C-alpha cells in the first residue's frame, strides 16, 4: 500500500481491525452530528503516513481538532493502541520486520530547554561599577 492509496480511502482490511475497538459516537440531537470514526481514523493514518503537521490536513478530511480530540478519547480507552498492535502483528506475519532497518527519527521533538548549557554569556550592558579613577 502506498500513500496515494491511503489518501483516497481507508483500506477495508485496516477498518475491519479498528471498527470493533473504537467506541461509537452517538448523536444526541444537539448541534452538528459527529463525524464518523472511519473518517477520523482515515485522517489520523494519513497524518501518520505522510508526516504532515495537523494543521496541514487536507480539506477533504474532518477538522484536525476533531481528529485530535477523537484520538485522545481512543487513547484514554486504550482502543487505538490495541488496534495498532493488531495491525503491527498482522504486518509482521505478512511481511516480517527486519530489525536492522528500523529507523527512529526524533527530529520533530523539540529539545528540552536548559539541557546543554553553554558557558557564561558575557554581558554587553553598561557596567554598574564605579570608575576607579
Order of alpha helices (4+ residues) and beta strands (2+ residues): alpha-alpha-alpha-alpha-alpha
